[in-house]
Amino acid sequence: MLFLRGFSIALVIVGVSSACENSCMDEGYELAFKVWACSNEDVLDLWKSERLEGCGAAATNLLAGGSYKSERVNTWHDVKKVKVVLYDAAGFEISHFTFNGEGKNKHNFFEKANLIESSLSDLDRGTGTNFFSKEGHDTVNHVKRNFFISKSYGGCGNDRGWLSITGCRDTPCDWDKGEGCPTFLTATNTVAHWGVNSKSACLFAIYLS
């Protein structure tokens, strides 16, 4: 409560968790999955498995600690659209990718043919890519770039793309080596030159509607 010249003004602080989820909730989405960077969670393994994760605050507050996966990911009940969102530490959106989820499942929704729209102005179903899948570029004892939307490889210093979720595995390129794992890299406006104008995200979330 703030008192000013005889008037009392109630200050209501709206939590960032509410603000950053509002746009998704307004569109009829519900949080179904989230993983924090540097949490040692294998994002792809958790998504593909039947395992559920998180409850309580982790399920209702986007910025609460811990991973989360709802039962709806496995059942895919009445899913019409899927929204993949990358957030910074304060809960502000960096990028998003919206997919058609109708008639799909958790294994095949993340494909270029299913892309409806994204926050990146140069990415659509007609854009040329060398990887666009949830498996991405995943080679045993080598790179692990999942939920990977890549434009081109030109040697580590010249790789370009829009989204890369790097798992806990040695990688030959400096651009997807973080302080921990997993690491989340995304473009912000147009295709990123990895490690040059790409942006690191702190939270990877998937909403279903």
C-alpha positions in Angstrom: 0.0 0.0 0.0 1.4 3.4 -1.0 0.2 6.6 0.8 0.5 9.8 -1.2 -1.0 13.2 -0.1 -3.8 11.6 1.8 -4.7 9.0 -0.8 -4.0 5.4 -0.5 -3.0 3.5 -3.6 -3.0 -0.2 -3.8 -0.2 -1.6 -5.9 -0.8 -5.0 -7.4 2.3 -6.7 -8.7 1.4 -9.2 -11.3 3.8 -12.2 -11.4 5.9 -12.6 -14.5 4.6 -16.2 -14.7 1.1 -14.9 -15.3 2.3 -12.3 -17.8 4.4 -14.7 -19.9 1.6 -17.2 -20.1 -1.2 -14.8 -20.9 -0.8 -14.8 -24.7 -0.9 -18.6 -24.8 -3.8 -18.9 -22.3 -5.8 -16.3 -24.3 -5.5 -18.5 -27.3 -6.9 -21.5 -25.5 -3.6 -23.2 -24.8 -2.5 -25.1 -21.7 1.0 -25.7 -20.5 1.9 -29.4 -21.3 5.7 -29.5 -21.1 8.6 -27.5 -19.9 12.3 -28.0 -19.3 14.9 -25.5 -17.9 18.3 -25.0 -19.5 21.2 -26.5 -17.5 18.9 -28.9 -15.7 20.6 -32.1 -17.0 17.2 -33.2 -18.3 17.2 -34.9 -21.7 14.5 -33.0 -23.4 13.8 -35.4 -26.3 13.9 -38.5 -24.0 11.4 -36.9 -21.6 9.1 -35.9 -24.5 9.2 -39.3 -26.2 8.8 -41.4 -23.1 5.6 -42.3 -21.2 7.0 -40.7 -18.1 5.2 -37.8 -16.5 7.0 -35.1 -14.6 6.2 -32.4 -12.1 3.2 -31.4 -10.1 1.9 -28.6 -8.0 3.7 -25.3 -8.8 5.7 -26.8 -11.6 2.4 -27.6 -13.4 0.6 -24.3 -12.8 3.5 -21.7 -12.7 5.6 -21.5 -15.8 8.6 -20.1 -13.9 8.5 -22.5 -11.0 11.6 -24.8 -10.9 11.6 -28.3 -12.2 10.6 -30.0 -15.4 6.9 -30.7 -16.3 5.1 -33.1 -18.6 1.4 -33.6 -18.5 -0.6 -36.8 -19.4 -2.1 -35.0 -22.4 1.3 -35.2 -24.2 1.0 -39.0 -24.2 -2.7 -39.3 -24.9 -2.8 -36.3 -27.3 -6.5 -36.0 -26.5 -8.3 -33.5 -28.7 -5.1 -31.6 -29.6 -5.7 -29.0 -32.4 -2.6 -26.9 -32.2 0.9 -27.0 -30.6 2.9 -24.0 -29.6 6.6 -24.3 -28.9 7.9 -21.3 -27.0 11.4 -20.2 -25.9 11.6 -17.9 -22.9 14.4 -15.9 -21.2 15.0 -16.1 -17.4 12.4 -13.4 -16.7 9.7 -15.3 -18.6 9.6 -13.1 -21.7 9.2 -14.8 -25.0 12.1 -14.9 -27.3 10.6 -17.0 -30.1 7.7 -19.3 -30.8 6.6 -21.9 -33.4 3.0 -23.0 -33.9 2.1 -26.3 -35.4 -1.0 -28.1 -36.5 -1.6 -30.9 -34.0 -4.9 -32.3 -35.3 -4.5 -35.9 -36.5 -0.9 -35.9 -35.3 0.8 -37.2 -32.2 3.8 -36.3 -30.0 6.1 -38.1 -32.4 5.2 -36.4 -35.6 3.8 -32.9 -35.0 7.2 -31.2 -35.1 7.6 -31.3 -38.9 7.8 -28.5 -41.5 4.6 -29.6 -43.2 2.8 -28.9 -39.9 4.1 -25.5 -39.3 1.3 -22.9 -39.1 3.3 -19.8 -38.2 6.3 -18.6 -36.1 7.8 -15.4 -34.7 10.6 -15.7 -37.3 9.8 -13.7 -40.4 11.8 -15.9 -42.8 10.5 -19.3 -41.6 7.5 -21.0 -43.1 6.6 -24.3 -44.8 8.4 -23.3 -48.0 11.7 -22.3 -46.4 14.7 -24.4 -47.3 16.2 -26.4 -44.4 18.6 -29.2 -43.9 17.1 -30.4 -40.6 13.5 -29.8 -39.3 12.5 -32.5 -36.8 12.4 -33.3 -33.2 15.2 -35.9 -33.6 17.2 -33.3 -35.6 20.9 -34.1 -35.8 21.4 -36.8 -33.1 24.4 -39.1 -33.5 25.6 -41.5 -30.8 28.8 -40.1 -29.1 28.6 -37.0 -31.2 26.2 -34.1 -31.7 22.7 -34.1 -30.1 20.7 -31.3 -31.6 17.0 -32.0 -31.0 13.9 -30.0 -31.9 16.3 -28.8 -34.5 15.4 -26.3 -37.3 18.6 -25.7 -39.3 19.1 -23.8 -42.5 22.6 -24.9 -43.4 25.9 -26.3 -42.3 29.1 -24.5 -43.5 31.5 -25.6 -40.9 31.0 -24.8 -37.2 31.7 -21.1 -37.7 29.2 -20.8 -40.5 26.2 -22.9 -39.3 22.8 -21.2 -39.5 19.3 -22.0 -38.3 16.3 -21.1 -36.2 16.2 -23.5 -33.2 18.5 -26.0 -31.5 18.0 -27.9 -28.3 21.4 -29.3 -27.5 21.6 -32.3 -25.1 24.2 -33.6 -22.7 26.8 -34.8 -25.2 30.1 -33.7 -26.5 29.8 -31.5 -29.6 32.4 -30.4 -32.1 31.1 -26.8 -32.3 31.6 -24.1 -29.8 28.2 -22.5 -30.7 26.2 -25.2 -28.9 28.4 -25.6 -25.9 26.9 -24.0 -22.9 27.8 -23.8 -19.2 25.5 -26.9 -18.6 23.0 -29.0 -20.5 20.6 -28.9 -22.1 21.2 -25.6 -23.9 18.5 -23.8 -25.9 19.5 -21.6 -28.9 17.1 -19.7 -31.1 16.9 -17.0 -33.7 15.1 -13.8 -32.8 13.9 -12.2 -36.0 15.4 -14.0 -39.0 17.7 -17.0 -39.4 20.5 -17.0 -36.9 24.2 -17.3 -37.5 24.8 -19.7 -34.6 27.1 -18.3 -32.0 27.1 -14.8 -33.6 23.5 -13.4 -33.4 21.6 -16.4 -31.9 20.1 -16.0 -28.5 20.3 -18.4 -25.5 17.0 -19.2 -23.9 16.4 -20.4 -20.3 13.2 -22.2 -20.7 11.7 -24.5 -23.4 7.9 -24.9 -23.2 5.2 -26.6 -25.2 1.5 -25.7 -25.0 -1.4 -27.7 -26.4 -4.8 -26.4 -27.5 
